[in-house]
């Protein structure tokens, strides 16, 4: 799937050049010519990176950036600034912009900056994304799904399943699970693990053709696929 870039730039000739060059490089693009239009596009669609001019009509670029960062802390934002806007550059970086490019710019520089930030962004997402067969977990958004079916978990259930998926195929002792998920200073009933394992099985494995959360009698637990009897 092509990466999506939002261009928020009031100078239509600059916006058009950026749009054409990015499309030629294989990116999908959206264009907004005012600050308010940029915010609407940001909120209504999914983007991988934003090119944001500072001198925008209706809503100034810094205010647009502030509103973007209030709801999304991670999307890369590259500012497009005039040569002498030193204060705005500093303010933009302080508000969470990732970088800035001074006008007039060479398109090769813009493309290079975009590639660099998309690599960083994708690497960060991959580090927080975990998959076991058709079970997927996103550590940063705390979303969980199996075959596209969203699974609602409590914070403790999520942490338990995350520990299992990070150590899939490994048999984990009850002590390992307790220390990793509940902490070394937990002095409550150790049967709490059994209770939460039952909760997870109902949410993750119930009604599926195979189960993932297995008990190894006398040892602990393991995340390993096992076909149900009717599927064997």
KAPE-V739336 format. One record per helix or strand. SS is the DSSP state (a for helix, b for strand). FROM is the first residue (numbers start at 1). TO is the last residue. Records with the same first field share a line. If there is no record, write none. Layout:
SS: FROM-TO, FROM-TO
//
This chain:
b: 4-8, 28-32, 49-53, 76-81, 99-102, 129-132, 135-138, 143-146, 149-150, 172-173, 210-216, 220-227
a: 12-24, 35-44, 61-71, 86-94, 107-127, 155-166, 174-182, 192-204, 229-231
//
